[in-house]
Amino acid sequence: MTARFTADDGADALVIDGPAPGDPAASGVPVRAELIGARARVAGEVTVEAGAWRVRLPLRAARFGAPALPLPTGTYRLRLADAAGTAVPVAHSLPDHLLTGLRASLTDGVVSVAPPVAADTLAAPGQAALEAAYVSQRTVPATENAVFFESFYGRTVGCNPLAIDRELARVAPGVVRYWSVVDLSVPVPSGAVPVVEGSPEWWQARAAARLLVVNDWLRRRFVRRPGQRVLQTWHGTPLKRLALHRPGFDPRRAVAVARESRRWDVLLAQSPYAAGVLRRAYAFLGRPIWVEGYPRNDVLTAVGAGGADGDRGAAVRAALGIRPDERVLLYAPTWRDDREQMVDFLDLDRLAERAGAVVLVRGHSRTLAPGADAEGPRVLDVTAFPDIAGLLRAADALITDYSSVMFDFTVTGKPVYFFVPDLDHYRGRLRGFYFDLAARAPGPVVDTQDALEAALADPDVPARFSARYAQWRARFNARDDGRAAERVVARLLDQGFVSR
């Protein structure tokens, strides 16, 4: 048996060859091959001819109806099985190979995938050298008419930066659009340029672009060049306490928060409420906050890009294999400071069965890498789905806890249910709230699965919460009118952050 990695015509693959007797169904001759990872899996092609067999496993995956892209960073179990279902062992090891779209190695039947950047470049000494070169050029003006976009530290391409990208591409197509991504499994918009975090190209784009649009901390060492501006869109209206307001005083946190917020030129807020909280939580003083609604929510309105009036997210449902007439529940809990993976408070299979629905599970971006896809006959994990806005359109109702998605979904006017079995712990010890959720929630607040299922079965819920829902939308969604991206991009152009 032999194994090798190939990158013929950019088609990265693992190829394994072995001997075969005359009977292709004999023991030890593989008929099935898979690479199985936490967030992606691929099937291989098996051929048997002339006394030999070959397995070719593409190191690419097509997820959620999108074109195939390189596998996400992580480990993948290699499984070969013969006609009887018996595993065919692969004892070979392959050292680290830099291919076209990724780096890969094989050890003890496990394929390890990394970003397509040389290992020594991503190692600490290589990054230290690139950072030193970046910092040394701090006086060189940022002159490229370009935007450096980053969403959730490059784990996704979505949220407000994506909506701003789409509008900018429409009205100012001459602007170069770089997207920071953790690897090439993250799809970028048409016409945009992906730059893998830590690569020389990433450091260069970050230095040269006149505008950075980010939705979280800049991390790493950021040095503003002359002529460079930063738009911080943030990633949600806060219920839970942030930054300087988090429980317990930590002087190191206070210093880090102040240092970070001084890097921002403009902060985007969904509503006047959010502007007030974010200004205080990040000590963002003396600089502008644009209260324009959230660009990411434009598609949730009838007048936004593509509209959301009556199609129930038809394109997203089709991509996910969901019929237009099926009931769809989106379960989107936030992350917890005291655990890496998504909470497991719900029996999702039972929920799907009793609610008569397909349950979409959307973990927080912080649970994307450490977690694994939930599975079930009527359960679909969409944590890795590129952008949550499409899921909000496709869902008939939202189930959440303390996530800021609650302030986005109410743009649609569809029902929201709050499943909060750890309310006292989260509110009292982990984070704390800016207001009393139970008193203002625009939907039922429950702490058991039985109560949640009863609420989902109650046809009177929308009417019972209609007054609260209207008050909520007036306070938090008044500027979510489908044109937030238009207003934000117009201001960026008018104020010379980039040029047409």
Buried (B, 14 or more C-beta within 10 A) or exposed (E): BEBEBBBEEEBBBBBBBBEBEEEBEEEBBBBBBBBEBBBBBBEBEBEBEEEEBBBBBBBBBEBBEEEBBBBBBBBBEBBBBBBEEEEBEBEBEBEEBBBBBBBBBBEEBBBBBBBBBBEEBBEEEBBEEBBEEBEEBEEEEBEBBBBBBBBBBBBBBBBBBBBBBBBBBEEBEEBBBBBBBBBBBBBBBEEBEBBBBBBBBBBBBBBBBBBBBBBBBBEBEBBBBEBBBBBBBBBBBBBBBBBBBBEEEEEEEEEEBBEBBBBBBBBBBBBBBBBBBBBBBBBBEEEEBBBBBBBBBBBBBEEBBBBBEEBBBEEBBEBBEBEEEEBBBBBBBBBBEEEEBBBEBBEBBEBBBBBEBBBBBBBBBBBBBEBBBBEBEBBBBBBBBBBBBBBBBBBBBBBBBBBBBBBBBBBBBBBBBBBBBBBEEBBEEBBBBBEEBEEBBBBBBBBEBEBBBBBBEEEEBBEEBEEBBEEBBEBBBBBBBBBBBBBBBBBBBEEEBBEE
